[in-house]
Amino acid sequence: MEQEFSSVLLENAVSSLSRLPGVGRKTALRFALHLLRREECEAVGIGEAIINLRKGIRYCSVCHNISEETVCPICSSPKRRRSLVCVVENVRDVMSIEATGRYDGVYHVLGGLISPIDGLGPDSLEIASLIDRIKEGGIDEIILATGATVEADTTDFYIYRLIRRSGSDVKVTQLARGVAVGNEIEYTDEATLARSLVDRTPFTV
Amino acid sequence: MEQEFSSVLLENAVSSLSRLPGVGRKTALRFALHLLRREECEAVGIGEAIINLRKGIRYCSVCHNISEETVCPICSSPKRRRSLVCVVENVRDVMSIEATGRYDGVYHVLGGLISPIDGLGPDSLEIASLIDRIKEGGIDEIILATGATVEADTTDFYIYRLIRRSGSDVKVTQLARGVAVGNEIEYTDEATLARSLVDRTPFTV
């Protein structure tokens, strides 16, 4: 739907807002008209927050997580085990794992997964810096927590090979795969079910 | 879900973006991380488009539609009948009616409907300016196209009373109500069906 608006400003705002993920021109127009109805300071505040975010954002020099300082709070915390590194795809994954409250190691954010279709090769990811971290020593275990997709498997395999080729014998693990908590057997796919049978664990009360 | 982000900039962006209609903190975070992945100029462009829209927008002095000039293209067009005024709630309604391509009159944008629950009284709407337009003369017909909700009915009734009280005998009409094109009788509500029976029109081929 290529609608033409009477106002250039409105047209610009709608085409800009429709670049957000999952936002079409109809929703973008709804956003724009909403912004027009609100106080000027509120609308301007949203615009400025976007600009400040993009211009001011910094990444941790160690794990590449979003951070205000050179080294992020997780990497610099004395409570975290620096010998345990969890490799994740992006910043959201860090948040998800932090939300569990069950992880006391540090992270390494790849910034994506190897995906030739999207033109994402190993060089556009933070893989070399991970190998450097391992070479520096002090790491006992690398947890590959990239997910259970084809891209994740590819990336995991690539990283694993690089680690071994670098001569490091660090322990490499991955997240357990199996029936999701709350799920019924009937609706669990065959691959997951097969995996959960092979990797069955002792029953505990 | 009150999540705390490690970055103040990210926190600001997420709380700002979640003020958009229908956007929660999860979607706002998705927007923010998307903006971080894109080129800086694109993200900054979105922010600037919002600020420019809110700061630069002007309204037509006649019909209160969004306009770059003092008088909007519709009001100043020699092809439009200035004697026919369609009263609508907001700018989106103007776009919807324009999209039909079947209307050659002008508009009057109220900027909302009377809704005591939302604290919207007649004074916060462009009702007085509509009465002034009618008093100035040259208008033959006012079409009340505010919708078929309780707020729309209230607003229509209020406007109608004001017009008559002002001494004007201008023709006042409203949009036809009936079965929507494409709808089945079975799924049409009783009120609409009753109305469509009373207002039945001659069958034409």
Contacts between the chains, C-beta under 8 A, distances in Angstrom:
chain1	res1	chain2	res2	distance
A	3	B	95	7.0
A	3	B	99	7.8
A	5	B	66	7.6
A	5	B	95	7.6
A	6	B	65	7.1
A	6	B	66	6.4
A	6	B	67	6.3
A	6	B	68	7.5
A	6	B	72	6.2
A	6	B	73	5.7
A	6	B	74	7.4
A	7	B	57	6.9
A	7	B	66	4.8
A	7	B	67	6.5
A	7	B	68	5.5
A	8	B	68	6.3
A	9	B	49	8.0
A	9	B	52	5.8
A	9	B	53	4.9
A	9	B	56	5.1
A	9	B	57	5.7
A	9	B	68	7.4
A	10	B	53	6.5
A	10	B	57	7.3
A	10	B	66	5.8
A	12	B	49	4.8
A	12	B	52	6.9
A	12	B	53	7.2
A	13	B	49	4.6
A	13	B	50	6.2
A	13	B	52	7.5
A	13	B	53	4.0
A	15	B	49	8.0
A	16	B	45	5.9
A	16	B	46	4.4
A	16	B	49	3.8
A	16	B	50	7.5
A	17	B	46	6.6
A	17	B	49	7.3
A	17	B	50	7.6
A	19	B	38	7.9
A	19	B	42	6.9
A	19	B	46	6.6
A	20	B	31	5.1
A	20	B	34	6.5
A	20	B	35	7.9
A	20	B	46	7.4
A	21	B	30	6.0
A	21	B	31	6.9
A	21	B	34	4.9
A	22	B	27	7.6
A	22	B	30	7.6
A	27	B	22	7.7
A	29	B	92	6.9
A	30	B	21	6.0
A	30	B	22	7.6
A	31	B	20	5.0
A	31	B	21	6.9
A	32	B	53	6.2
A	33	B	90	6.8
A	33	B	91	6.1
A	33	B	92	6.1
A	34	B	20	6.4
A	34	B	21	4.9
A	35	B	20	7.8
A	35	B	50	6.2
A	35	B	53	6.5
A	35	B	54	5.8
A	36	B	53	7.1
A	36	B	54	6.7
A	36	B	57	6.1
A	36	B	66	7.6
A	36	B	91	7.9
A	38	B	19	7.9
A	40	B	54	5.5
A	40	B	55	6.9
A	42	B	19	6.9
A	43	B	50	6.3
A	43	B	51	7.6
A	43	B	53	7.5
A	43	B	54	3.8
A	44	B	50	7.6
A	44	B	51	5.2
A	44	B	54	5.8
A	44	B	55	6.8
A	45	B	16	5.9
A	46	B	16	4.4
A	46	B	17	6.6
A	46	B	19	6.5
A	46	B	20	7.4
A	46	B	47	8.0
A	46	B	50	5.8
A	47	B	46	8.0
A	47	B	47	4.3
A	47	B	48	6.6
A	47	B	49	7.6
A	47	B	50	3.6
A	47	B	51	3.8
A	47	B	54	7.4
A	48	B	47	6.6
A	48	B	51	6.9
A	49	B	9	8.0
A	49	B	12	4.8
A	49	B	13	4.6
A	49	B	15	7.9
A	49	B	16	3.8
A	49	B	17	7.3
A	49	B	47	7.6
A	50	B	13	6.2
A	50	B	16	7.5
A	50	B	17	7.6
A	50	B	35	6.2
A	50	B	43	6.3
A	50	B	44	7.7
A	50	B	46	5.8
A	50	B	47	3.6
A	50	B	50	7.2
A	51	B	43	7.5
A	51	B	44	5.2
A	51	B	47	3.8
A	51	B	48	6.9
A	52	B	9	5.7
A	52	B	12	6.9
A	52	B	13	7.5
A	53	B	9	4.9
A	53	B	10	6.5
A	53	B	12	7.2
A	53	B	13	4.0
A	53	B	32	6.2
A	53	B	35	6.5
A	53	B	36	7.1
A	53	B	43	7.5
A	54	B	35	5.7
A	54	B	36	6.7
A	54	B	40	5.5
A	54	B	43	3.8
A	54	B	44	5.8
A	54	B	47	7.4
A	55	B	40	6.9
A	55	B	44	6.8
A	56	B	9	5.1
A	57	B	7	6.9
A	57	B	9	5.7
A	57	B	10	7.3
A	57	B	36	6.1
A	65	B	6	7.1
A	66	B	5	7.6
A	66	B	6	6.4
A	66	B	7	4.8
A	66	B	10	5.8
A	66	B	36	7.6
A	67	B	6	6.3
A	67	B	7	6.5
A	68	B	6	7.5
A	68	B	7	5.6
A	68	B	8	6.3
A	68	B	9	7.4
A	72	B	6	6.2
A	73	B	6	5.7
A	74	B	6	7.4
A	90	B	33	6.9
A	91	B	33	6.2
A	91	B	36	7.9
A	92	B	29	6.9
A	92	B	33	6.2
A	95	B	3	7.0
A	95	B	5	7.6
A	99	B	3	7.8
